[in-house]
Amino acid sequence: AQTVTQSQPEMSVQEAETVTLSCTYDTSESDYYLFWYKQPPSRQMILVIRQEAYKQQNATENRFSVNFQKAAKSFSLKISDSQLGDAAMYFCAYRSARYSGGGADGLTFGKGTHLIIQP
Amino acid sequence: AAGVIQSPRHLIKEKRETATLKCYPIPRHDTVYWYQQGPGQDPQFLISFYEKMQSDKGSIPDRFSAQQFSDYHSELNMSSLELGDSALYFCASSLWGFTEAFFGQGTRLTVV
C-alpha cells in the first residue's frame, strides 16, 4: 500500500515571503499522480496543483510550484509571495494510475501541514 | 460556475440510527467519489461510482452503502451509526478518466 508523509504539522511564514511544504511518499508503482490540496477554514478541499509521475517537468500554477523528485519520492510545494488567503491546511495526496476513474479516485492523503501566514 | 452540492451540510444523529447523505455532481460529471475525514485526520477514500456502477472501493464499512442514480447524483447510506462515524463526509465529482476532480463542501455528521 502507498503511504504519504508530511513531516511538518505546522509551518509559519511572513506575508509576501516564500514557503516550502514537504511531502514524501512510498510506492512500488511507476505510474501515478501527485496532488496538493488546500483546505481552508471553510473545510472545502481545493486542488492547488497536480503532477503526473511520467512528466519530468515540475508543475507550476501561478504562485504555486512543485519540486518533484521521482527517484527520491519527494513532492514539495513552494508558495511564492505568500498571501493571507493562503492560510489553510495543505494535504499532499497520491493516486495510483491503476484507478481508472481518474479525478479523486482512491486518493491517499498525508496528515496535512497547517500553514499560518503572519501579516 | 456550478459546484458539487452536498446535502445536508450538517446532520446530528443518535447512535444506532440511520443517515443518508446526498451529493449532486457538477453538471455533466459522470463520476463521483466519497471520502470520510475524521476530526484532525486526513480524508479516507470510501467508494466511487461511474455511470451508476461502483468503480472502486476503499475503506468503506459494511454498515455503509452507496449508489449513483441516473441523473448522476449519489447517496451514501449509513446504518447502525456509531460515535466513531462522526466526521466530515466529502463528495467529489469529475468526468471519467480526467485527472481533475472537484470537491463539495462536505456534510458534517455528528453522532451522539
Interface residues (C-beta under 8 A of the other chain):
Chain A: Y33 S42 R43 Q44 M45 I46 L47 R50 E52 F91 Y99 S100 G101 G102 G103 A104 D105 G106 L107 T108 F109 G110 K111 G112
Chain B: T31 Y33 Y35 Q41 D42 P43 Q44 F45 S48 Y50 S55 D56 G58 L88 F90 A92 S93 S94 L95 W96 G97 F98 T99 E100 A101 F102 F103 G104 Q105 G106 R108
